[in-house]
Each structure stands twice: as structure tokens, then as C-alpha cells.
Amino acid sequence: MTLTPLRRLLILVAGLLLLGGVGAWSVLSAADRAAEENEPRPGGPVFAGGTVRLDEPGRLVFRNTAAGPHRDRLVSVPAATAAGATRTASDVSCLRFHAAAGTGVCLQSTTVLGRPAYRAQILDADLRVRRTYSLAGIPSRARVSPSGRLAAWTVFVKGESYGSAFFSTRTAVLDTRGWELVPNLEEFAIVLDGRPYRNKDVNFWGVTFAKDDDTFYATLSTGEETYLVRGSLAARSVTTLTRNVECPSLSPDGTRVAYKKRVLGKSALWREHVLDLRTLTSTPLAERRSVDDQAVWLDDRTLAYALPADTRANSDDVWTVPADGTGSPRVLLEDGLAPAASGAAG
């Protein structure tokens, strides 16, 4: 049958209407799916309006992981009543976060020319962006010095985790006083077991700062071993102290390092320990589950760390445990990551 111009036009219009309907249905379906993902979890945390600040004493600021419109946003709660407290939500989203003395570092996911990209933002006490830096890979760790003057971050540039057979990290340190950036700690001189050392397989991660804004501790990986190193920014060098230490976190009094220790066995991959820096004596903590996190010190006696939530997919809970090996773990926050004491030194 020969189609007349009018019949062809009618078929074309009908086809466009059909495609338009399918397209509209797809858009609406995607919107419905997004709305469903952003629907607050029944029984989940309660949110309220207000202002999140990094210099407000007596509060914890952390990344919210509860399903809903505030997922991944920085929120704050009273430190004394953190469990179950109403959360004040900001409009700042982070994949990794830490703060101290009114300075925050927020590692974010973004897009550049339609492709995934990552960046580090330095925040002031009002969560305003002071500087932005492009990242070479997937955010992993972030830290701010007790004074708020230094910030460090680690990203994966290959692989997916510290448990992968093949991975590479890049760790940067930023001095906010003059905005001087050390883009890669691998540039620093290394003293390993008392001798100068250099190898192309060197990786650093998990920086933690002392109060002098020069000394830092970190993990060094090389030759299938991990080491705790003490470094100096001024001397641009690091020295190994002991083995099998990952993701160190320096205590507020500067005498101990909390860390995850790789262990053998079916029950755990990493166990949380505390190392006395004077004697290099290590104490296992009461937490017996595998903790893949850089713990934070809430005070000189208490550590906080994240574990995947048991019953809620794609969420985490913050737990605490005494730092001397006694006691037992307890939940501090459901649906949260990376707590930082607002207004306090880190």
C-alpha cells in the first residue's frame, strides 16, 4: 500500500507521541526510584533545620549515612547525647571527612565533562570552601592536625581497597598557612630499619598529626610489609618504627597510636590495637570484629570507629571502645561515619 504524505505525517506524529510517552515514563520512573532511595528509613534518625559549624563546643560533626535526602551530608549532634539525638543537617556532602580547630577537609565525588572525578575541599568553621584541589583517585582517608593548620588525604589510584592484591595510593599534605601542598609523600626520604631506602612499590596512607605541626605518623607499605613511620614535614623524611601497622591515629596526649593490625584467622582481617610509642608495646582492644577504618580519639581514653550496619544496607554505625583493652564495644551513632568533635583539637 502506498502511503500518502498525509498518512506518513500522521504515522510520524503518532510515533513521536509514543516515544515522548516512553521518554516521559522513563523520566518519571527514574524520579520515582530516586524518591524511593531518598525516602527516610522508618525509625531512622530525625533531622531538623539549623546551622552546622566546626567550632561549636560540645557537638559531634559527621557524615550521615542514613537513607533519605540528607544521605552523605555533614550533620551535627550533641556529643553527650549523640545516640538518638536530632541531627542538624548541612548542605555539604562528603565521601570522607575530618575536622579540628574549626578547619575541615571534605573529599567529594563530582563530574568533569560527564566523567566521575574527585576533589578535596578545605572548609572553614562555617563550612565555606576556602580552597579546592583535584584528586587523582577514589577518596580513602582524611585528617586535620590538632591546630587546624595542616590537612592530609589519601586516595586510591589503582585497585579498590587495602585488602586488594594490587593497589596504589597517593597521600598529600597541605599547609593552610601558605597553601603549600606536598602532592605525594613518596617524594620524602625513607629510613627503613636504620638504613636509607627507596623502592618503586612504596605506598603511604593514613596520616595523623602531632601538635607541633611538623611531626606526623603514617603507614608505609613496601615489599609486602606495612610499617608505622614517624615523619617530619620540615625535613621531608620518614623513619620506620615498627611493622604491621595500618591507619594510625595519634592520641590527644601524643603518647599512643591506635591502629588496625592485620591478623590471620577466619574471624577478622584487621584487629584494633593501641601502640605505646615509648615502649612500642601493643595492646589489643575489646573490639574483635574486623575494622577497616582510621579510628578517631574522642578523648585520651576512648576510640571511635565505623563498622557496616548489620541490618541496614549501604550504611555504617559508629562504635566506641576503651583504649586500654578493657570494656566492650558500644554503638555511639547509627547511620554515621567519621565523627569529629566540633570546636576541639583533632
C-alpha positions in Angstrom: 0.0 0.0 0.0 1.4 3.4 -1.0 1.4 5.9 1.9 0.2 9.4 1.1 2.2 12.4 2.5 -0.7 13.0 5.0 -0.6 9.4 6.2 3.2 9.5 6.6 2.8 12.7 8.7 0.1 11.1 10.9 2.4 8.0 11.5 5.3 10.2 12.3 3.3 12.3 14.8 1.9 9.1 16.4 5.5 7.7 16.7 6.8 10.9 18.3 3.9 10.9 20.7 4.7 7.3 21.6 8.4 8.0 22.0 7.5 11.0 24.1 5.3 9.0 26.3 8.0 6.3 26.7 10.6 9.0 27.5 8.3 10.7 30.0 7.6 7.3 31.6 11.3 6.6 31.9 12.0 10.0 33.4 9.1 9.6 35.9 10.2 6.1 36.8 13.8 7.3 37.4 12.4 10.1 39.5 10.3 7.6 41.5 13.3 5.4 42.1 15.3 8.4 43.3 12.5 9.5 45.5 12.3 6.0 46.9 16.0 5.9 47.7 15.7 9.3 49.4 12.7 8.2 51.5 13.7 8.4 55.1 14.0 5.0 56.8 11.2 4.2 59.2 12.6 4.5 62.7 15.7 6.3 61.4 17.3 9.5 62.7 15.3 12.7 62.9 16.6 15.8 61.2 16.0 19.5 62.0 16.9 22.8 60.5 19.8 24.8 61.9 23.4 25.6 61.3 26.3 23.1 61.3 29.6 24.6 62.5 33.0 23.2 63.0 33.8 25.4 66.0 30.8 24.8 68.3 31.9 23.1 71.5 30.1 20.0 72.8 29.0 18.7 69.4 30.0 16.0 67.0 30.1 16.6 63.3 30.0 13.6 61.0 28.8 12.2 57.6 25.2 10.9 57.8 24.7 7.6 56.1 21.0 7.1 56.7 18.8 6.7 53.7 16.9 9.8 52.8 17.5 13.3 51.4 20.4 14.0 53.9 22.5 11.0 53.0 26.2 11.8 52.9 25.6 15.3 54.2 27.6 16.6 57.2 25.4 16.7 60.3 25.9 17.5 63.9 24.5 16.2 67.2 25.2 17.0 70.9 28.2 14.9 71.9 26.8 14.0 75.3 23.5 12.6 73.9 24.7 11.5 70.4 22.7 8.3 70.2 19.2 9.0 69.1 19.7 12.8 69.1 18.0 15.0 66.5 20.5 15.8 63.7 21.2 19.2 62.4 21.9 18.8 58.7 24.1 20.9 56.4 24.0 21.0 52.6 27.7 19.8 52.3 28.2 16.2 51.1 31.4 14.3 51.7 32.8 10.8 51.0 35.5 11.3 53.6 35.7 14.0 56.3 37.6 15.2 59.3 37.9 18.4 61.2 39.8 20.1 64.0 40.0 23.6 65.5 37.5 25.0 63.0 39.1 23.6 59.9 37.5 20.7 57.9 38.7 18.6 54.9 35.9 17.2 52.8 36.7 14.6 50.0 33.9 14.7 47.4 32.7 13.0 44.3 31.8 15.2 41.3 31.8 15.1 37.5 34.0 16.7 34.9 32.9 16.6 31.3 30.5 13.9 32.2 33.0 11.6 33.8 33.5 10.8 37.5 36.0 13.0 39.3 37.1 13.7 42.9 38.2 16.7 44.8 39.3 17.8 48.2 37.7 21.0 49.7 39.2 22.8 52.7 36.3 24.2 54.8 36.2 27.0 57.4 34.2 26.8 60.6 31.0 27.9 58.7 31.6 25.1 56.1 32.5 27.7 53.5 35.1 26.5 50.9 38.5 28.0 51.3 40.4 26.0 48.6 39.6 23.1 46.3 42.1 20.5 45.0 41.6 17.9 42.3 42.2 14.3 43.4 43.9 11.6 41.4 41.7 8.8 42.6 39.0 7.5 44.9 39.0 9.1 48.4 40.1 6.9 51.2 41.4 8.8 54.3 41.3 12.4 55.5 42.9 14.1 58.5 43.3 17.6 60.0 46.0 18.5 62.5 45.1 19.5 66.1 45.7 23.2 65.3 43.6 23.1 62.1 46.6 24.3 60.1 47.5 21.0 58.3 45.3 18.7 56.3 46.1 15.3 54.7 44.2 13.0 52.4 44.8 9.6 50.8 43.3 8.3 47.5 43.3 5.0 45.7 44.8 5.4 42.2 44.5 1.7 41.4 42.5 -1.1 43.0 39.6 -0.7 45.4 40.8 -1.3 48.9 43.7 -2.0 51.2 42.7 -5.7 51.1 43.2 -5.9 47.3 46.1 -7.8 45.9 47.0 -4.8 43.7 46.5 -1.2 44.7 48.3 2.1 44.7 47.7 5.1 46.9 48.7 8.7 46.8 48.8 10.7 50.0 49.1 14.5 50.1 49.7 17.0 52.9 48.6 20.6 52.8 49.8 23.5 54.9 46.9 26.0 55.0 49.1 28.8 56.4 50.7 29.4 53.0 48.7 26.8 50.9 51.9 24.8 50.3 50.9 21.3 49.0 53.0 18.2 49.2 51.2 16.2 46.5 52.8 12.9 47.3 54.6 11.6 50.4 56.5 9.2 48.2 58.8 12.2 47.5 60.1 12.1 51.1 63.3 10.3 52.1 62.8 7.0 53.8 64.8 5.4 56.5 63.8 1.8 56.9 65.3 -0.3 59.8 68.0 2.3 60.2 69.1 2.5 56.5 68.1 4.8 53.6 65.5 3.1 51.4 63.9 3.6 48.1 61.6 1.3 46.1 59.0 1.8 43.3 56.4 -0.2 45.2 56.3 2.3 48.1 52.8 3.5 49.2 51.7 5.8 52.1 48.3 6.2 53.7 46.6 7.1 57.0 48.4 10.3 58.1 47.9 11.5 61.7 49.4 14.7 63.0 51.2 15.7 66.3 50.5 19.1 67.9 53.8 20.7 66.7 52.5 21.0 63.0 55.6 19.2 61.8 55.6 15.6 63.2 53.3 13.1 61.7 52.7 9.3 61.7 51.5 7.2 58.7 51.5 3.8 57.2 54.3 2.8 54.8 53.8 -0.2 52.6 56.6 -1.9 50.7 57.8 -5.4 49.9 54.5 -6.9 51.2 55.1 -5.4 54.6 53.4 -2.4 56.4 55.3 -0.1 58.8 54.4 2.7 61.2 56.6 5.7 60.2 57.2 8.9 62.0 57.8 11.8 59.7 58.9 15.4 59.6 57.4 17.8 57.1 60.3 20.2 57.6 62.9 17.5 57.0 60.8 15.8 54.3 61.7 12.4 55.6 60.1 9.4 57.4 61.6 6.7 59.7 60.1 3.3 60.3 59.2 2.4 64.0 57.6 -1.0 63.8 55.8 -3.4 61.5 52.2 -4.4 60.8 50.6 -1.0 61.5 47.8 0.4 59.3 45.8 3.6 59.5 47.4 5.1 62.7 45.6 7.7 64.8 47.6 9.6 67.4 46.1 10.1 70.9 45.4 13.6 72.1 48.3 13.3 74.6 50.7 12.3 71.8 51.9 9.1 73.6 49.9 6.3 71.8 48.8 5.3 68.4 45.6 3.5 67.7 45.8 1.3 64.5 44.4 -1.7 62.7 46.7 -4.8 62.8 46.4 -7.4 60.1 45.7 -10.8 61.7 45.3 -14.3 60.5 42.2 -16.3 61.1 38.6 -16.6 59.9 37.0 -14.2 62.4 38.8 -11.0 61.5 41.1 -9.4 58.9 42.2 -6.4 61.0 42.1 -6.0 64.8 42.2 -2.7 66.5 45.2 -2.2 68.7 46.9 0.7 70.6 50.6 1.1 70.5 52.6 2.8 73.3 55.1 5.0 71.4 57.7 5.0 74.2 57.9 1.2 74.6 56.4 0.0 71.3 54.2 -2.3 73.3 50.9 -3.1 71.6 47.5 -3.7 73.3 44.6 -5.4 71.5 41.3 -3.7 72.1 38.0 -5.3 73.1 36.6 -4.9 69.6 37.1 -8.4 67.9 35.4 -7.7 64.6 37.4 -6.6 61.5 37.6 -2.8 61.4 38.6 -1.2 58.1 38.7 2.4 59.4 41.1 5.0 60.7 39.8 5.3 64.3 39.4 8.7 66.0 40.1 9.5 69.6 37.1 11.1 71.3 39.4 11.7 74.3 42.5 10.1 75.8 40.5 7.1 76.9 38.0 6.4 74.1 38.3 5.4 70.5 35.5 5.7 67.8 35.4 3.8 64.5 32.9 2.7 61.9 31.5 -0.7 61.0 29.0 -1.7 58.4 25.5 -1.8 59.8 24.2 -5.3 60.5 20.6 -4.8 59.2 20.7 -1.7 57.0 22.3 -2.0 53.6 24.7 0.7 52.5 25.0 2.2 55.9 27.5 2.3 58.8 27.4 2.7 62.5 30.0 4.4 64.7 31.2 2.3 67.7 33.4 3.2 70.6 35.7 1.1 72.8 38.1 1.9 75.7 41.7 2.5 74.5 43.3 0.3 77.2 41.9 -3.1 76.1 39.2 -3.3 78.8 35.4 -3.0 78.5 33.3 -3.8 75.4 32.3 -2.1 72.2 29.1 0.0 72.2 27.2 1.9 69.5 27.7 5.7 69.6 25.8 6.6 66.4 23.7 4.7 64.0 24.0 5.6 60.3 27.1 7.7 60.6 30.8 7.9 59.6 33.9 9.9 60.6 32.8 11.8 63.8 34.8 14.9 64.7 34.5 16.9 67.9 33.3 20.3 66.9 35.5 23.1 68.3 38.1 20.7 69.5 41.7 19.9 68.5 41.8 16.7 66.4 
